[in-house]
Amino acid sequence: MTRHNEWPSNLDSSNKTNVRHVEYSKNLAVEGTCDNFIKRKDGKTTLLKNVQYMLGMKCNFMSIGQLVEKGFLVTINGNYLQFFSS
């Protein structure tokens, strides 16, 4: 989920919905879905597809469950979260 409108690549505004967000204790409007590139530790980029674009968020969130559903391997070790594309 992202709130940065400069990040979305190919925003599809036909996928509008609402998401109940626990931290904000309210529903947030999803303005659509888009593809976003994230910069990896090695300097390369990875494309995340169908990311929800939400204006009402204060920061970006990544869903571990959704990353796993999209084929990423996720490991948590101490204070570190790593995810690997397959």
N, C-alpha and C positions, 0 to 999 in steps of 0.2 A: 504494500500500500504506500502510496506517495502523495504528497501535497504540492510538490514542486511542478508548476506548469511549464517550466523550461526543460524539464527532463523527458516528458512523454514523447515517444516516437510513435507515429500513426495512431493517435487517440481515436478510439471508437466510442462515440457518445451514445450509441444505441444500446449499450449495456448498462443503463442507469438502474440503480437500486438503492436500498438503504442497508446499513450495517449497524448492528447494536454493538457499541464499543464500551467495554467494562470500565476502563480507566476514566472515560469522560462521562459515564453514566447516562448516555443518550444515544440516539440514532444519528449516524452521520451519513450524508448523501454521497453515494458513489456516482461521480459524473461520467464514468465510462471506464474502459480498460485500454491499456496501452502496452507497448514493449519498452523496457528500460535496459540500458546498459549499466553494469556495475564494474568498477575498476577493481581488479584483483591485486593481491599482494605482489605478484610478479610483474605488475604493470600492464598486463593484458586486460581485455574486457570480456565479459560474459553477458549474453543477452538473456534477460528474464522476460518471458512472454505472458500476456494477459494479466498485467499488474493492475490492481484497482487504483483509480485516480480519485482522491478524496480531498476536497478543499478544506474541510473542517478540522483537519488533523494538525497538531502542533509539531510533530516530527514524523519521520518515516518508520514503518514497521515492516519486518519480514516475518512471515509465518513459516515456522519450521515444517509444519504439516504440509503446507502447500509446496514448499521446496522439495520435500520427499515425494509428493504426488507427481511432481514434474521431473522426477528422475535424479535428483541430486542426492549425494551421500552426505549425511550430516553427522558430525562427531562433536561431542562436548567433552572437554578434558580440563578440569579445574575451572579457571576463569576464561577459557578460550572456547569459542564456537568456530568450527571450521565446516565449510560445505564445499563439495567437489562436484563438478559437472561430469556426467557420464558420457 
